[in-house]
Amino acid sequence: MTMNKSFADLESINGFSSIFKAYVSGDEKLKRLYGQEPSSEGFRNLLHSKPFSDSNRELLADVIQQQYQRAGIVPGTKTAENINVLKQQNTYTVCTGHQLCLFTGPLYFIYKIITTINLAENLRKAHPDFNFVPVYWMASEDHDFEEINHIEIFGKKLVWEKELAVGSIASMPVGKIKTSSLEALLGELDQILGDSEQAKFLKTLLKEAYQKKGTLSEATRHFTHQLLGEFGLVILDPSDTRLKTAFASLMMSELEHTGNFEQVNKGIESLEKLGYPSQVNPREINLFYMKDELRSRIEFSEDRSIYHILNTEISFTKEQIKKELNDHPERFSPNVVLRPLYQQFIMPNIAYVGGPGEIAYWLEYKSMFQKNNIQFPILVPRNFVMWVDSVSWLRMEKFGLTVETLSRNLSDLEKDYMQNVRSDGSRLDEEAEHIQSVFASVILKAGAVDSTLKAPAEVELQKVQNGLKNIEAKMLKAEKQKQETALNQLNVLKKKLYPGDILQERVENFMPYYLKQGNHFIDILKENLDPFERRVIVFTEKD
């Protein structure tokens, strides 16, 4: 079996937002909402501007090194080298962030990280006087459990039930969730994976990560490192106390002022003037408070003299919250608005690799970055990938479909197919035209005799037309029954490549592909994903 690579036009695929398509196409109207373009020239311009200070380099390298040590992971040679060179003034990071999805979640988690790795390597070749380190920023402090607690594998949805994972806790940082409650789910997955050599390898990784490690954060680090660490990937958990300490002055500013709220609203206003809806709505305070198993929003009291922790009895005066931040900076957690500022503050990060939603909300933030005198990164869209197995490819040829046209609604695809295969005998177009012509003459004559007869004649025409449509619908239903096998194949094809009318990469987990191809699956991606490619990469199996 051979694997062919082709491309599909992103512009022609349903599901990508208009703002993302505009960004990818380099729309001039958007350019004032970001810095440099994601191009060779854009990177060259930013590097020549010497965009970062060196104040946090030593701290960043030390924190990452300690995190690996605490996790019991010995970094590979490339990763160890990358951690070490973070201390050098000519080193920059290339970062992607992602939630701690169960067993890596959807396929695009892998694509994001490999895009990031390849971008770092690409920049290193293009700019040999600099070092570039790929970083996976773990979203360990997120608390939306329902977004990360499931995977789709072979059409089956495996769900980590909330009552098993966190009990009655309403809002808990997902990185702290114990993985001991995954035993039953791992047993179910064990049966699904089977007994091939590739399955045995995955089972070993799963056991080491999700049974031997204590928390979801530790498990995700271990699993990701084992899959992709050989390429020099550096994994960072931003919940570290020392990193929060370094960022404390900006968190205090967030508590005292509403400047970031105002600046992001300016970005939203700019987007709306261009006809795009807001992506993320800022709050006056873009911080959460974390303690023990709690992560909850910080809000002002009505007179703005007290800081309340939402859905708790906890509150602080201004002096008390200053002391709390000074004594325990790790208890304060940036939300989706402040997190990018935190990322760029503690890392010399030249590029952020993100998906369509991420790129869109970053476009709201440029004014906030300028206000805080922090470097805005180059926003690089991650690669998009479609896998077409040999059966699906044959069916696409049978139906005359491409990856682009298959993205249309299933009902439209079925309608087009039936129009192509329907026999002339099941169409009543000529009869409908003939009836229309006959009644036109009847209506004309009736109206000439008595104008009041025109309306009843038109009613009779409508009755006949409706009856004709009903007959044609029954004939079409009979045609569909004859084509039932083909329509079922079309349905299966649609679900395979666009399950739920979205790209397969947003639904399916990577493991079925790994079972089929082993580590060659990773190798194919590593060799073929190009961070400057703006089309969907299509891998097609052919016998």
N, C-alpha and C positions, 0 to 999 in steps of 0.2 A: 504494500500500500504506500502510495506517495502522498506527500503533503504539499499542496500548491498554495502560494500566497498571491492574493490580489487585493484590490482596494475598493471600498464603497464610498460614494460621495456623502459626506456628513450632511451637507445642505439638503440632500434629497431624502433623508431618513426622518420619519416622524418621531417626535419625542424629545428632540433637542430644542431648548428654549430659544426664542428670538434674540435675547441678549447674548447668549453664549455664541450663537452663530455670528452675530455682529462682531464679537470680540475676536473670534477665530479668523474672520475675514479681514480684520484690520480696519473696521469702520472708523473713519476719521472723527465722527461725532463722539466716540467713546474715549478717544486718546487722552483727553484731559483728566480722565478719571483713574488713570494709572501712570506708572513711570515709563520705563523702557519697554519696548515690545519684546515678545518671546522669540527673538531671532539672534543670529550670530552678531549682527550689528548692535542689537540692544545690549547683549552681554558685554561686548567690547566697550561700549560707551559707559556702562555702569562700573566696570572694573577700573577704567581709567580715572573715574571720579574718586577713587579710594573711599568707599562708602561707609566703612565701619571703624570705630575705635577699637582698642585692644583691651579694654578694662575687664571684660568677662571671660576672656579666652582660657586663662589658667583655671578659673573656677569651673567653667563648663567641662573642660577635659577631666578635671579631678572628680566632679560629680558623676560623669558618665562611667569613669573607671570604677568608682566605688559601687555604682548600681550593678555593674556586671559582676563584681566580686560578691556582693550580697546575694545576687541571684545564683551564684555558684556556676557561672558561665565563664569559660576561658575563651576570650575572643580569638577568632582565627587571625592569621598573620595580617591580612588586609585590614580587618576591622581594628586590630591593635594599632597598626600604623596610622590609620585614620584618626583614632582617638588621640594619639600622640601629636599629630601635626596640627590638631585644633589649636595648640598653643602658639603656633607660628603666625606672624602678622600677614603672611601671604596666603593664608588659608581661608576659604569660605565654605559655608554649608549650602547644600541643596536639600530642601526639606519637603516632606509630605506628612500630613497628619491624618489619622483615621481612628474611628472608634474601636473599642476592644470587642469586635464581633466574635461570637461563638465560633470556634474552629476556623477563624479568619472570615466567616460570613460569605458575602457574594464574591464572585470571581474578580471583580475590579479592584479588590484590595491588593491582589497579586500584581495586577497591571500597574497600579499607582506606584508601588514600590519599585518595580523593575524600571518603569519610566524614570523614576528618581535616580536610580543607580546608573542607568545609561546616560542620563543627562550629566551627572558628575563626571563620568568617563569621557563623554564628548567634550566637555569644557576643559578637562585636563589636557586632552590632545590639542585642542585649539589654542590654549593659553598655558604653555608649559612652565611659565614663570610663577604660576599659582597652583595651589592645591585645592581640590574640591571634594568635600565629604558628603556622601548621601546619608540623610538622617530620617528615621521614622519617629515622628513625634506621637507618642501614645496618648490618646485622649482618655487618660485614666481617671479623670475627675468628672467626666460626664455621668449623668444619673438617669438617662432615659433607657431603662432596662429593656422595654419592649422593642426598642430598635435593634438590640444586639443579641437577643436571647434565642435566635433560631437560625437554622440553615435549611436550604432546599438541596436534596441529593437524590438523584434518580426519580424526580417527581414527588418525593415524599418530604414533608416538612417535619423536621425535628425541632421540638420546642423545649427550652429549659424553663420549667414552670416557676413563676415568681415566688409562690409560697415555699417552694423548696430552696430557692436561692437566697431570698432576703426576708422571708416570713412576712410579718406585718409592717416592716419598715417602708415608709412611704417614699423616701428619697435618699438614696445611698450612692456614693461614688462607685461606679461599676468596677473600678480597679481593685477595690477592697473586698469584693464579693468572694467568698470561699468557694473553691471549685469541688469540694468534697461531695456536694449534692449532685454532681454530674454522673455519679456511678451508673445509675440506671440508663441514662441517655447514652453513655459510652458503651454500655452493653448492647443497646439497640444498634448503635452505629457499627459495632464490631460484627454483628450479623449481616448488616447491609454490605460492608466492604468485602466480605468473602475471604478467600485464603490464598490469593495470588502473592507473589513476591512483593509486588508493589503495595498490596494491602497490608502485608506483614510489616513493611517499613512504616507505613502511615500509622498503624496500630501502636508500634513502638513509640513513635513521636507523640501520639496522643496520650499514651500512658505516662510518658516522662513529663509531659507538659501539664496535663490536666488532672493527674492523680498524685504525682509526686511534688508538685508545686502547690503552694497554699492558696494563692489568690488569682483572680482572673488576670490581673496585671502581670504577675510573675509567669503565669501560663502562656499568655500571649507573647511575652518577650522570648521565652524559651522556644516556642513553636515557630515563631517568625525567624529567629536566629538560626534554627536548624534547617529551615527551608531555604533562606536567602542570605545568611550571614557570610557565606563563602565569597560573596562579591564585595565585601567591605562595608556592608550596611551597618550603620551605627543606630542603636535604638535608645531613645531618651524618654524617661518618665519625668514630666515637668512638675510633678507634685513635690519635688525635693525641697526641703526646708531652706537650704542655702541659696537655691535659685529664687525662691520666694522672697528671701531676705534682700537679695540684690534688687528685686523689683518692687520692694515695699514702698519706696517713695512715690512711685507712680500709682500704686494702689491707694495710698493715702490721699493723693491728689484726686483720685476717682471718688473717694468718700467725701471730700470737702467741696468739690466743685462739679459743675455739670458740663465742662468744656467738651468732653468726648461725646456726650449725648448731643450737644449742639452741632459739633462738626460732622458726625455721622448723619444727622438729619439734613445737613447741607448736601451730603453725597446722595441721599435718598431723593431730595428735591431735584438735583441735577438729573438723576435717572428718570424721574417721573416726567420732567420736561422733555426728555427724549422719547417718551412713550413706554417706558419700562416700569413695571411695578416694583415696589420695595422688596428686598430679599430677606433682610433681617432688620427688625425694629429695635433700636437701642432703648435702654432704660436710663433713668437719671443716675442710677448706680448699677454698673455692669459687673458686679461682684456677687459671688455666693459666699456664704459662711459654712465652714465644714468643722464638725467636731464629732469624734467617735464615728457613728454610722449616719450622721446627718450631713446633708448638703442642701441648703435652702437659701433663697434669695434675700438680699439685704435691701430694705426699703426705708425711706424717710417717713417719720411721723407727719401728721398733717401740718404741724408748725415747724417741721424740719429740725427740731431740737433733739430728737431721739432716733436712733437707728433700730428698726425692728427686724428680727429674723422671721421671715414669713412662715406661718403655720406652726409657730412655737411660742413659748412664753419668754424667749430670750430677747433682751433689748440692751442697748448701750447708749450712754451719753456720748458726746463728742470726745471728751477726755478719756472715757473708758474704752471706746473703740480704738483710739490712738494707742493706748497702752496694750490692748489686745493684739493689735497689728504689730506693734514693736516686739512683744513677748512671743507671739505665736503667728508669724507670717504664713506658716503652712496651713492655717485655718481659713485663709482667704483664697478664693478660687475664681479666676477670670471667667466670664461667660463668653459666648461666641463673638461678641464685639471686642472685648478686651484681650481675649486670648491671642489674636494675631499680633497685637502690640507687645505682649509678653514674649512671644516667640522671637520676634525681631529684636527685642531688647537684650535677650540673653544669648542669642546666637548671631554670628556674622553671616546671616543668611541672605544669599544673593537671589535665590529663586524659591518659589513655592509651587509645587506640583499638585494640581487639584482637578476635581471633576467640574461639570457644568454648574452645579449649585454653588460650589465653593468659589469658583471664579466670579460668579455673579455677585455674591455678597462682599467679596474683597473690593469690588468696584465702588462700594459705598464708603470705603475707609481712607482714601488718600488724604483728605483734609485732616483727619484725626492724626495720621502719621506726621503730616507736616507740622501740625500744632505742637506735637511732642518731640519734634526734631529727631525722629527715628526713621531709618531707611525703609522705604517701601520696596518690597521685593519684585522681581519680574514674575509675573503670573504665567505659569506654563501649563497648558491643558494636558492632562494625562492621556496616554494612548487608549484607544478604543479597539476592542478585538471581538471578532465573531468566529466561532468554530462551526464549520459545516461538515457533518459526517457524510460518508459516502451515500447513504440512503437518502438523506435530505438533499444532497446535491442532485441525485437522479430525479427526485420529485420536483425540484426547482426547474430542471430542464423540461420535465414533462408538462408542467404548468406554464412554462415560459416566464418564470419569475426571477428576479434578482434580489439581492439583499435589500436594495432600496425599495423596490415595489412591494416586497413582502412585509414591509413595515406598516402598510395600510391596514385599516380595520378589516377583520375577518369577514364581516358581512359584505363589504365592498369587494373583497377578493372573490367571495362566492358568487356574487352578482355578476362580476366580469366573466368568471369561468362559465356560468350558465348561459350568458349571452353568446359566448363563443361556441358552445356545444349544442345549444337548442336547435332542434330541427325546424325547418320553415313551417312544417305542419302544425307546430304548437304556437305559432305567432298569429295574431289576429289584427295586425296593423292595417292590412289592405281592407279587411272587412270594416274596421272602425272608420277608415277614411270614406268608404262607400256609404256607410250609414250616415255619416256626417253630411255627405253631399246630398243624399236623398232627403234628409230632414231639412236641410237648408232650403230645398225647393218647396217642401211641405209648409214650412214656417212662412216662407215668402207668400205663397198662395193663400194660406189661412189668414194672414194679416191683411192681404188685399181685400178679402171678402168682409172681414170684420176684425178690427185692430185688437179686440179683446181676446181673439183666438190665438194670437201670437204666443202669449205667455204659457197657456196650457200645452201648446205644441212643443215649446222649449222644455217644459217639464217632462213630457213623454220622451224627448230626445235624451235627457239626462238619465231617465230610468233605463233606457236601452243601453246607453253607454256603461252605466254601472253594472248591468247584467253581463255585458260583454267582458268587462274587467274581471268579474267574478269567475266567469268561465275560463278566461285566460290564466287566472291565478291557480285554478284547479289543474289546468293543463301543465302549468309550470311545476306544481307540486308533484305531479306524476313524473315529469322529466327529472326532477331532483331525486325521486326515489330510484330511478334508473341509474342516476349518477352517484348514488349513496357512497359507494366505495371510494370514488375519486374525491368526493367532498370530505370524507373522513380523513383521507390522506392529506388533503389540504389543511384541515384542522390540526392534525398532528404536526405537520411541517411548521405551521404558524406558531404553535405552542413550543416547539423545539427551539426556534431562533428568536421568537419574541413572546415569551411566556407573559401572560397578563398584559400584552401590548407594549412591553418594554424590552430593551435589549437583554439577551440572555445573561450578560455579565452582571446585571443588577439583581439577578434572582439565584442562579445556580452557584453552588460551591465548586471549588477547584478539584475536589477529590475524585469525582468520576473521570475527569480528564487525566489526572495523575495515574489512576488505576489502569487506564488504557495505554498510556505512553511512558509511565515511569518518570524518571528525572529528565527524560527527553522533553517533557512538557515545559519544564523550566528553561531548558536549553533553547527551545524554539523561541520562547518569548524573549529571552536574553539576547539572542542573536538578531531578532527581527523588529523589536520595538524601537522606534526612532522618536525621541522626544520632540523633534521638529516636524513630525508627520501629522497632518491635520485631516486625514481621512481615516475611516474605519478600516483596520487591517483584517482581512478575511483569510482564514486558513481553511482550505478545503481538502478533505480526504478523498482520494480517488483510487479505486481498485486497479 
